[in-house]
Amino acid sequence: MLSAEKNTRLIKQEASRLGFMSCGIAVAEHMTEDAIRLEQWLKNGYQGNMQYMERHFDLRTDPRKLVPGAKSVITLLLNYFPEEQQKADAPKIAKYAYGTDYHFVIREKLNEMLSFINDHIGKVDGRGFVDSAPVLERSWAVRSGLGWVGKNGNVISRKAGSFFFIATLITDLYLLADAPFATDHCGTCTRCMDACPTQAIVSPTQVDGSKCISYLTIELKDALIPGEFHNKMEGWIFGCDICQDVCPWNRFATHTKESALTPIPEALNLSLKEWESMDEEMFNRTFKHSPLKRTKWKGVMRNVGLIKG
């Protein structure tokens, strides 16, 4: 078995080869402070109808219960900031959803990473996660030295802003941990808090999920979005980027080089009239491999209906 130092270097080199913009490592241990914050967030009811956030609390706060014998948590960031943007008058879709569903893209990369580790370092037990299990990805990103949690609740990198996916690989391989990110670089800026139309950012780093436009357009499965939000959606039909678009740190965002995330033309160019006339068959065919399928045709049509022509 190679040394921990060499293993760590090999893994970070492979992460770069696979197209990840950053790779950080933390010791796999119980997350005491995060458990307290999560418990309070749930008590405040900020999860809305996302009952899955209430389940598996112990698994969320201790990676060793997800992977018995875990020693290291590898956190990987994948840039998704697109070069192409939507037409100005198009119903709005969050940038992360322009192309192929990121779950497919990242899962394939994580499988390649595990194969690399087994082939070049030795047989290890490990599991990769991308929104597929109760993992506090943002906390691990901070613990791995990759950035801080901004006032909008997103992890922010001084070098790249916040338009990136976070993936986690928990393994029983002993690796050298990076120093946690210990500083906050939001300062007195409150642009994200001021810009949120639904006032979902209730205090710095605290987001009331039940008011967030992303929640309302994706997670909320009710037939109708609550009336109090009808004039606050600002044209969004899937997700929302407002708090990231106004963040000064995203002036450092660079365009992704990940070809699998190339935007689907319809995600960029469909007009309101074209969305309104889209039937379920066309939706399923057009967005077969897109994150939009999570909301399904009926949910997207509900959201489209709130846009005033």
Secondary structure, DSSP 8 states (H G I E B T S, - for coil): ---HHHHHHHHHHHHHHTT-SEEEEEE----HHHHHHHHHHHHTTTTTT-GGGGS-HHHHH-GGGTSTT--EEEEEEEE---SS---TTS-EE-GGGSSS-HHHHHHHHHHHHHHHHHHHT----EEEESSSSS--HHHHHHHTTS-EE-TTSSEEBTTTBT-EEEEEEEESS-------------TT--HHHHH-TT--EEETTEE-GGG-HHIIIII--SSS--GGGTTSSTTEEE---HHHHT-GGGGG------GGG---HHHHH--HHHHHT--HHHHHHHTTTSGGGGTHHHHHHHHHTTS--
